[in-house]
Amino acid sequence: MSLIDNLSLDPATSLPRSNGELVFAEPWESRAFGMAAALADLGVFDWADFQAGLIAAIAEEGGGNAPQTYRYYERWLAALESLVVERGLVAVHDIDGRIAEFRCRPDGHDHDHHHDHNDGHEHGGRP
């Protein structure tokens, strides 16, 4: 059974889907998903531990009572952060520093491909 299938079995952690496909509203959501899946695949933590953390993170936001009151991948990220800090992989102040760095980036800096933006090609009408 895959990691995705395992999460889908529990209504509390069921992944957002549309027509059976995973749904990510923003690029960071797919990255958070991928980081958790990769770390579990590498054996850094057990998927059941992540799932328990996700259930707890959702419950902290009242998700068990009113599922529309939280954003799924915000809770996903909270569970991932908690687990990597708990396991000593990353310190809380390192996470906070990276968050501050990302918040300082300009809008549009992160968009589905990597290249030098001075190469003259266009992005849907934007240079």
C-alpha positions in Angstrom: 0.0 0.0 0.0 1.4 3.4 -0.9 1.8 6.3 1.4 -1.0 8.2 -0.4 -3.4 5.2 -0.1 -2.6 4.9 3.6 -3.6 8.6 4.2 -6.7 8.2 2.2 -8.0 5.4 4.4 -8.5 7.8 7.4 -11.1 10.5 6.8 -9.2 12.8 9.2 -6.1 12.8 6.9 -7.6 12.1 3.5 -5.7 14.1 0.8 -7.6 16.8 -1.1 -8.5 15.4 -4.6 -10.4 16.3 -7.7 -11.5 13.5 -10.0 -9.1 11.2 -8.1 -6.0 13.4 -8.6 -4.2 15.2 -5.8 -5.0 18.9 -5.7 -2.5 21.5 -4.7 -3.6 25.2 -4.6 -0.1 26.6 -4.5 3.4 25.2 -5.4 4.5 25.1 -1.8 1.8 22.6 -1.0 3.1 20.1 -3.5 6.6 20.6 -2.2 5.5 20.1 1.4 3.7 16.9 0.3 6.9 15.7 -1.6 9.2 16.4 1.3 7.1 14.4 3.7 6.8 11.5 1.2 10.5 11.6 0.4 11.5 11.6 4.1 9.2 8.7 4.8 10.5 6.8 1.7 14.1 7.3 3.0 13.1 5.9 6.4 13.8 9.2 8.2 10.5 8.7 9.9 7.7 6.2 9.8 4.6 7.2 7.8 2.4 6.2 10.7 4.2 8.8 12.9 3.6 11.5 10.3 -0.1 10.5 10.0 -0.5 10.7 13.7 1.1 14.2 13.7 -1.2 15.3 10.9 -4.2 14.1 12.8 -3.0 16.1 15.8 -2.2 19.2 13.7 -5.7 19.1 12.2 -7.3 18.6 15.7 -5.4 21.6 17.0 -7.2 23.8 14.4 -10.6 22.4 15.2 -10.6 20.4 12.0 -12.3 17.4 13.6 -15.4 19.5 14.3 -15.4 21.9 11.3 -13.2 20.7 8.4 -13.7 23.9 6.4 -12.0 26.0 9.1 -8.4 24.9 8.3 -6.2 24.7 5.2 -5.2 21.1 4.8 -1.6 21.7 3.6 -1.0 24.3 6.4 -1.7 21.5 8.8 0.4 19.1 6.7 3.3 21.5 7.0 2.8 22.0 10.7 2.9 18.2 11.2 6.0 17.9 9.1 7.8 20.7 10.9 6.9 19.2 14.3 8.2 15.8 13.3 11.5 17.0 11.9 12.1 19.2 15.0 11.1 16.3 17.3 13.6 14.0 15.5 16.4 16.6 15.7 16.7 17.0 12.0 16.1 20.8 12.1 16.0 23.3 14.9 13.0 25.6 15.3 15.0 28.7 14.8 16.3 27.3 11.4 12.7 26.8 10.3 11.8 30.3 11.4 14.8 31.8 9.6 13.8 30.1 6.3 10.2 31.3 6.7 11.5 34.8 7.1 13.7 34.5 4.0 10.8 33.2 1.9 8.5 36.0 3.1 11.0 38.5 1.8 10.9 37.1 -1.7 9.0 39.2 -4.3 5.7 37.9 -5.8 6.2 35.8 -8.9 9.7 34.6 -7.9 8.6 31.0 -7.8 6.9 29.6 -10.9 7.2 26.1 -12.2 10.5 26.4 -14.1 14.1 27.3 -13.5 16.1 29.7 -15.7 17.7 33.1 -15.8 15.0 35.7 -16.1 17.3 37.9 -18.0 17.1 35.6 -21.0 14.4 37.6 -22.8 11.7 35.0 -23.1 8.2 35.9 -22.0 5.7 34.5 -19.4 2.2 34.9 -20.7 2.8 38.5 -21.7 5.3 39.3 -18.9 9.1 39.6 -19.7 
